[in-house]
Amino acid sequence: MSPKILVSHQELEPSDMDVALRDAGLRTAVTDRLRSCAFPALRMIRLDIVDGNVTLTGGVQNFHQKQIGLTIVRSVPGVRSVRNELTVR
């Protein structure tokens, strides 16, 4: 039997742990990329990352910022897909 590891109050199999660690690294990379963006609203969006699939939520000021957020996240190595649920306020 493989050892299980507790991450965020969930027991994970070793292969699940690999995915969780990859997603954590991806979160850091995406967050860093968004923080370097010129638009403050993009620095504040929420990310949900599961197995390299990223969901963006939160509010931005216009459609242009929504598209820039999508483009930035897609450009990060390791991102498999992006679901853009940003709303224009």
C-alpha positions as CSV (number, residue, x, y, z in Angstrom):
1,M,0.0,0.0,0.0
2,S,1.4,3.4,-1.0
3,P,1.8,6.0,1.7
4,K,-0.9,8.8,1.7
5,I,-0.1,12.4,2.3
6,L,-2.3,15.0,3.9
7,V,-2.6,18.2,1.8
8,S,-5.3,20.8,2.7
9,H,-7.1,18.3,4.9
10,Q,-7.3,15.7,2.1
11,E,-5.5,12.4,1.9
12,L,-3.8,12.1,-1.4
13,E,-2.2,9.1,-3.2
14,P,1.3,9.8,-4.4
15,S,0.1,10.4,-8.0
16,D,-2.5,12.9,-6.6
17,M,0.3,14.6,-4.7
18,D,2.3,15.1,-7.9
19,V,-0.8,16.8,-9.4
20,A,-1.3,19.0,-6.3
21,L,2.4,20.0,-6.3
22,R,2.3,20.8,-10.0
23,D,-0.9,22.9,-9.5
24,A,0.7,24.7,-6.6
25,G,3.7,25.6,-8.7
26,L,1.4,26.6,-11.5
27,R,-0.6,28.9,-9.2
28,T,2.7,30.6,-8.2
29,A,3.7,31.1,-11.9
30,V,0.3,32.4,-12.9
31,T,0.1,34.7,-9.9
32,D,3.5,36.1,-10.6
33,R,2.7,36.7,-14.2
34,L,-0.6,38.5,-13.3
35,R,1.1,40.6,-10.6
36,S,3.6,41.9,-13.2
37,C,0.7,43.1,-15.4
38,A,0.0,46.8,-15.8
39,F,-3.7,46.4,-14.9
40,P,-4.4,46.4,-11.1
41,A,-7.7,44.6,-11.6
42,L,-5.8,41.6,-13.0
43,R,-3.7,41.4,-9.9
44,M,-6.8,40.8,-7.8
45,I,-8.5,38.0,-9.8
46,R,-9.1,34.6,-8.2
47,L,-7.7,31.4,-9.6
48,D,-8.9,27.9,-9.3
49,I,-6.4,25.4,-10.6
50,V,-7.2,21.7,-10.9
51,D,-4.8,19.4,-12.9
52,G,-3.5,22.3,-14.9
53,N,-7.0,23.6,-15.8
54,V,-7.3,27.2,-14.6
55,T,-10.6,29.1,-13.9
56,L,-10.4,32.8,-13.6
57,T,-13.1,34.6,-11.5
58,G,-13.5,38.2,-10.3
59,G,-14.1,41.5,-11.8
60,V,-12.3,43.7,-14.3
61,Q,-13.0,47.1,-15.7
62,N,-13.5,46.3,-19.4
63,F,-13.5,43.5,-22.0
64,H,-9.9,44.4,-23.0
65,Q,-8.7,43.5,-19.5
66,K,-10.7,40.3,-19.5
67,Q,-9.0,39.2,-22.7
68,I,-5.6,40.3,-21.5
69,G,-6.1,38.1,-18.3
70,L,-6.9,35.2,-20.5
71,T,-3.9,35.7,-22.8
72,I,-1.5,36.1,-19.8
73,V,-2.7,32.9,-18.1
74,R,-2.6,30.9,-21.4
75,S,1.0,31.9,-21.9
76,V,2.2,30.3,-18.7
77,P,3.9,26.9,-19.3
78,G,1.9,24.0,-17.8
79,V,-1.6,25.6,-18.2
80,R,-3.7,23.0,-20.0
81,S,-6.9,25.1,-20.4
82,V,-8.4,28.4,-19.2
83,R,-12.0,29.0,-18.3
84,N,-12.5,32.8,-18.3
85,E,-15.3,33.7,-15.9
86,L,-14.1,37.3,-15.3
87,T,-16.9,39.8,-15.2
88,V,-16.8,43.3,-16.6
89,R,-17.9,45.8,-13.9
